[in-house]
């Protein structure tokens, strides 16, 4: 299953490049015109981390 845009942005910008969530939000807004709240991004990030721990 292919990952959605928000998950891809979180994975590449925040986890791989070490940028903060504001930059992820700005990237999504500038490139895709997605206005993602920081709380939404933080919740998605926690969910991604928990899923990785469950798989490992």
C-alpha positions as CSV (number, residue, x, y, z in Angstrom):
1,X,0.0,0.0,0.0
2,X,1.3,3.4,-1.0
3,X,1.8,6.0,1.8
4,X,-0.1,9.3,1.6
5,X,1.5,12.7,1.1
6,X,1.5,13.7,4.8
7,X,3.2,10.4,5.8
8,X,5.8,10.7,3.1
9,X,6.5,14.3,4.0
10,X,6.9,13.4,7.7
11,X,9.2,10.5,6.9
12,X,11.5,12.4,4.5
13,X,11.6,15.9,6.0
14,X,11.3,15.2,9.7
15,X,12.7,11.7,10.3
16,X,15.4,11.6,7.6
17,X,16.4,15.2,7.4
18,X,15.8,16.2,11.0
19,X,13.7,19.2,10.3
20,X,10.9,20.3,12.7
21,X,7.2,19.9,12.1
22,X,6.8,23.6,11.1
23,X,8.9,23.0,8.1
24,X,6.8,19.9,7.2
25,X,3.7,22.0,7.5
26,X,5.2,24.7,5.3
27,X,6.3,22.2,2.7
28,X,2.8,20.6,2.5
29,X,1.2,24.1,2.2
30,X,3.6,25.4,-0.5
31,X,3.8,22.3,-2.7
32,X,0.4,20.7,-2.3
33,X,-1.7,23.4,-0.7
34,X,-2.5,21.2,2.2
35,X,-3.0,23.2,5.4
36,X,-1.9,20.6,8.1
37,X,-2.1,21.7,11.7
38,X,0.9,21.0,13.9
39,X,-1.2,18.9,16.2
40,X,-2.3,16.7,13.3
41,X,1.3,16.2,12.2
42,X,2.4,15.4,15.7
43,X,-0.4,12.8,16.1
44,X,0.6,11.2,12.7
45,X,4.2,11.1,13.7
46,X,3.4,9.4,17.0
47,X,1.3,6.8,15.1
48,X,4.1,6.2,12.6
49,X,6.7,5.6,15.4
50,X,4.3,3.3,17.3
51,X,3.7,1.2,14.2
52,X,7.4,0.9,13.5
53,X,8.0,-0.3,17.0
54,X,5.1,-2.8,16.7
55,X,6.6,-4.2,13.5
56,X,10.1,-4.4,14.8
